Amino acid sequence: MLRTREQYMADLAKKNPNLYFNGKKIDRLDPMQLPAINVMGLTFDAAHDPKLKDLCTATSHLTGETINRFNHIHQSAEDLHKKQDMTRALCNEVGQCIQRCMGIDAANALHAVSYEAGKSPDRKTDYHANWLKWLEYFQKNDLVASCAQTDQKGERLKRPGEQTDPDMYVRVVEERADGIVVRGCKVHISEASISDEILVVPNRALMPDEKEYAVAFAIPSDHPEVKQVVSFHNNNKREIYQKGYEVGYTDSYIIFDDTFVPWDRVFLCGETQHGGVCALLFALFHRHSYSGCKPACLDYVIGLAANAAEINGIEKSPHVREMLSQLIMTGELGYAAGYTASDLGKPEMYMPGKGFVPYGPGSYIPNSIYANVGRCLTGEAVFHEQEILCNIAGGLPATFPTERDFANPEIKDLLEKYLNRNPKIPIDDQVKFWFQFIDFTTSHSGGSMNYGNYHGGGSPIMEQIAITSQYDIKKRKEQVKKIAGMSL
Ligand SMILES: Cc1cc2nc3c(=O)[nH]c(=O)nc-3n(C[C@H](O)[C@H](O)[C@H](O)COP(=O)(O)OP(=O)(O)OC[C@H]3O[C@@H](n4cnc5c(N)ncnc54)[C@H](O)[C@@H]3O)c2cc1C
């Protein structure tokens, strides 16, 4: 089944209210939620759009049915390419994140990890069979999933098992005949308030005595024993100057306050080694997704920078050309790294000390060096992009008048006269442009997006650790010693 945007919204309306915002409980279709739902809605429109449906749909390897590509398990390098290109294409439509990648990335990680963990003679339940049952339900109903990986983490230098409060990482507090009881809080979980399901995975590598933290499961996003405390990053509302697309995002703190999960929704329970791999693998798939979305964000930044330069009449200045070239290089290098990660994708995973080894039931995993290089490069560039936009715009976005000032007959003409920087561009278009520019740079939502673009998928240090631990630095040292004629 391919749902429509309308069916998705009708299903959201039926959900149990467990969202908390600004001191009260809100419904799924609360006005604060609508801009984010509008972005997610595009992933449903695209599957029906003749121009986009080849990219945005796939054939389920489980049922042979046509499904939304965001619910697909990659069966080839071509699938990895299509995921990257779909992500860039849809992000290009809204100018920012398309929101549905957390589900596909966690699903692909769990597909492989549940298969490997399912071979364990001590497994608590049949992890892969449970997974396949959930996956079929997910694909058949065209559901949206978010991924809850990031734990509260408490005292940063202490491991999960060393924390003063043991609930700082989500953990199993009880195993029952019919399921498990979990406690803890996952933070910054994007689009959980507009998703149908939440896939919960471990946050980090685990020691053998940290079994209670090695847990992965799926839970309905409106489960009565799950509380979501939501934050919103909606672009500024407009009453007069209409936008081309209404955009917004949500993130939730997801609190599991002794929440029951039946065994058939559990994909890992106590296998610390698989828990660590699961954490790495979700991060890897997610960093690969960033090689689609971050180049698209850069496309948008380039458009903002070039329009600002034109309005300011400086588009031919050498410093503007130099800054535009920096933006283009970062975006396209990020894309190229992701493209290579797709092309070199295999049903293999890099294991420290072992190199690449076959992993999972044959589904494709992007090459980890290139996925991490691309993500790190584009993540670290985020604040430099803002610096470039600030440089080209000048101070105007920080002090721009409000829409109602432009509507006030006493000052409207004067404002239009004194804000006009380019007689060739209608003043209404200049005003609309600066409102859009402000959303991305000096607004509340722009600030939050910077943090997501920088830290999402793991902070740069995490990618740097992945890159340096997988690249053969020893071999490079030996190469130089040999060429220099040094003793090896
Ligand atoms: C807008 C947004 C959306 C997000 N969406 C999701 C999502 O959908 N799902 C999800 O699971 N996560 C999500 N994240 C979380 C994201 O993955 C994390 O923010 C990221 O992994 C960093 O974790 P943190 O925020 O706890 O920062 P921290 O890890 O606390 O980092 C803060 C600083 O502390 C340092 N530090 C931390 N631990 C150590 C240590 N042991 N030793 C030395 N230094 C240390 C870090 O290097 C960094 O400099 C999102 C984040 C944002 C901002």
The ligand as a MOL file (V3000), in Angstrom:
LIG
                    3D

  0  0  0     0  0            999 V3000
M  V30 BEGIN CTAB
M  V30 COUNTS 53 58 0 0 0
M  V30 BEGIN ATOM
M  V30 1 C 18.1170 18.7630 15.8570 0
M  V30 2 C 18.6690 17.4040 16.2480 0
M  V30 3 C 18.0270 16.2600 15.7880 0
M  V30 4 C 18.4840 14.9890 16.1810 0
M  V30 5 N 17.7850 13.8730 15.7800 0
M  V30 6 C 18.1050 12.6570 16.3210 0
M  V30 7 C 17.3000 11.4980 16.0520 0
M  V30 8 O 16.3310 11.5450 15.2860 0
M  V30 9 N 17.6220 10.3270 16.6530 0
M  V30 10 C 18.6870 10.2200 17.4940 0
M  V30 11 O 18.9150 9.1320 18.0080 0
M  V30 12 N 19.4660 11.2920 17.7680 0
M  V30 13 C 19.2070 12.5000 17.2100 0
M  V30 14 N 19.9910 13.5980 17.4880 0
M  V30 15 C 21.0660 13.4480 18.4440 0
M  V30 16 C 22.4630 13.5210 17.8860 0
M  V30 17 O 22.8210 12.2880 17.2940 0
M  V30 18 C 23.3580 13.8900 19.0770 0
M  V30 19 O 23.1200 15.2670 19.3480 0
M  V30 20 C 24.8100 13.6310 18.8510 0
M  V30 21 O 25.0560 12.2460 18.7760 0
M  V30 22 C 25.6410 14.2410 19.9920 0
M  V30 23 O 25.1740 13.7750 21.2350 0
M  V30 24 P 24.8010 14.8320 22.3960 0
M  V30 25 O 23.8470 15.8200 21.8550 0
M  V30 26 O 24.4150 14.0450 23.5930 0
M  V30 27 O 26.1410 15.6110 22.6570 0
M  V30 28 P 27.3680 15.1220 23.5260 0
M  V30 29 O 27.7190 13.7370 23.1380 0
M  V30 30 O 27.0960 15.3920 24.9600 0
M  V30 31 O 28.4790 16.0850 23.0150 0
M  V30 32 C 28.8360 17.3310 23.6600 0
M  V30 33 C 30.3570 17.4170 23.7360 0
M  V30 34 O 30.8260 16.4600 24.6830 0
M  V30 35 C 31.8410 15.6690 24.0880 0
M  V30 36 N 31.7770 14.3300 24.6870 0
M  V30 37 C 30.6730 13.5580 24.8550 0
M  V30 38 N 31.0160 12.3740 25.4370 0
M  V30 39 C 32.3530 12.4240 25.6260 0
M  V30 40 C 33.3140 11.5150 26.1740 0
M  V30 41 N 32.9490 10.3150 26.6450 0
M  V30 42 N 34.6010 11.9030 26.2030 0
M  V30 43 C 35.0000 13.1130 25.7490 0
M  V30 44 N 34.1380 14.0130 25.2190 0
M  V30 45 C 32.8400 13.6780 25.1620 0
M  V30 46 C 31.4960 15.6560 22.6080 0
M  V30 47 O 32.6020 15.3200 21.7860 0
M  V30 48 C 31.0500 17.0910 22.4070 0
M  V30 49 O 32.1730 17.9200 22.2320 0
M  V30 50 C 19.6060 14.8820 17.0400 0
M  V30 51 C 20.2680 16.0330 17.4580 0
M  V30 52 C 19.8160 17.2860 17.0820 0
M  V30 53 C 20.5410 18.5070 17.5960 0
M  V30 END ATOM
M  V30 BEGIN BOND
M  V30 1 1 1 2
M  V30 2 1 2 3
M  V30 3 2 2 52
M  V30 4 2 3 4
M  V30 5 1 4 5
M  V30 6 1 4 50
M  V30 7 2 5 6
M  V30 8 1 6 7
M  V30 9 1 6 13
M  V30 10 2 7 8
M  V30 11 1 7 9
M  V30 12 1 9 10
M  V30 13 2 10 11
M  V30 14 1 10 12
M  V30 15 2 12 13
M  V30 16 1 13 14
M  V30 17 1 14 15
M  V30 18 1 14 50
M  V30 19 1 15 16
M  V30 20 1 16 17
M  V30 21 1 16 18
M  V30 22 1 18 19
M  V30 23 1 18 20
M  V30 24 1 20 21
M  V30 25 1 20 22
M  V30 26 1 22 23
M  V30 27 1 23 24
M  V30 28 2 24 25
M  V30 29 1 24 26
M  V30 30 1 24 27
M  V30 31 1 27 28
M  V30 32 2 28 29
M  V30 33 1 28 30
M  V30 34 1 28 31
M  V30 35 1 31 32
M  V30 36 1 32 33
M  V30 37 1 33 34
M  V30 38 1 33 48
M  V30 39 1 34 35
M  V30 40 1 35 36
M  V30 41 1 35 46
M  V30 42 1 36 37
M  V30 43 1 36 45
M  V30 44 2 37 38
M  V30 45 1 38 39
M  V30 46 1 39 40
M  V30 47 2 39 45
M  V30 48 1 40 41
M  V30 49 2 40 42
M  V30 50 1 42 43
M  V30 51 2 43 44
M  V30 52 1 44 45
M  V30 53 1 46 47
M  V30 54 1 46 48
M  V30 55 1 48 49
M  V30 56 2 50 51
M  V30 57 1 51 52
M  V30 58 1 52 53
M  V30 END BOND
M  V30 END CTAB
M  END
